[in-house]
């Protein structure tokens, strides 16, 4: 499965890629797809298992994480602002 994480800052995207946790494979920086809103315009696309979960962002930089589907995107994490 492919996932996209968006961020509040470019630094957050770079840090997420560099410090990728277990379950995150082949992270790469790329522009945020138009269908997703983002504060900084940079996202990280990565591979993960179908049951990938993300419950806490200690850095405070992650805006949202979505799973790519055949019909678009399904949100699996979003900040509680």
C-alpha positions in Angstrom: 0.0 0.0 0.0 1.1 3.6 -0.7 0.7 6.4 1.8 1.2 10.2 1.7 2.1 12.3 4.7 1.7 16.1 4.5 3.4 18.6 6.8 3.2 22.1 8.2 6.7 22.9 7.1 9.3 21.7 4.7 11.6 20.9 7.6 9.0 18.5 9.0 8.8 16.6 5.7 12.6 16.2 5.5 12.8 15.1 9.2 10.0 12.6 8.7 11.8 11.1 5.7 15.1 11.0 7.6 13.7 9.5 10.8 11.2 7.1 9.2 9.8 4.7 11.8 9.3 1.0 11.5 6.7 0.1 8.8 7.6 3.0 6.6 9.5 1.8 3.5 11.0 3.7 0.6 10.0 7.2 1.7 10.5 9.9 -0.9 9.9 13.7 -0.9 7.6 15.0 -3.6 5.1 17.9 -4.3 1.7 17.5 -2.6 -0.9 16.2 -5.0 -3.5 18.9 -5.8 -6.4 16.9 -4.3 -4.6 17.1 -0.9 -4.3 20.4 1.0 -0.9 21.2 2.6 0.7 24.1 4.4 4.2 23.7 2.9 3.6 22.0 -0.5 6.0 19.1 0.2 4.9 15.6 1.2 6.5 12.2 1.8 5.1 9.3 -0.2 6.0 5.9 1.3 5.1 2.2 1.2 3.6 0.4 4.2 1.6 -2.6 5.2 -2.2 -2.5 4.7 -2.7 -2.3 8.5 -0.3 0.7 8.9 -1.4 3.0 11.7 -0.1 6.3 12.9 -1.4 7.5 16.2 1.0 10.1 17.6 3.2 12.8 16.1 5.8 13.8 18.6 7.3 16.4 16.3 4.1 18.3 15.8 4.9 18.6 12.1 2.6 16.0 10.5 -0.6 17.6 9.1 -2.2 14.3 7.8 -1.5 10.9 6.5 -3.6 9.3 3.8 -3.7 5.9 2.1 -3.9 6.0 -1.7 -6.9 4.1 -3.0 -8.3 3.4 -6.4 -10.9 6.2 -6.0 -8.6 8.8 -4.3 -7.4 9.0 -0.7 -8.5 7.7 2.7 -7.4 9.6 5.7 -5.7 7.5 8.4 -4.3 10.3 10.6 -5.0 14.0 11.0 -4.1 16.6 13.6 -6.8 17.5 16.1 -6.8 21.3 15.5 
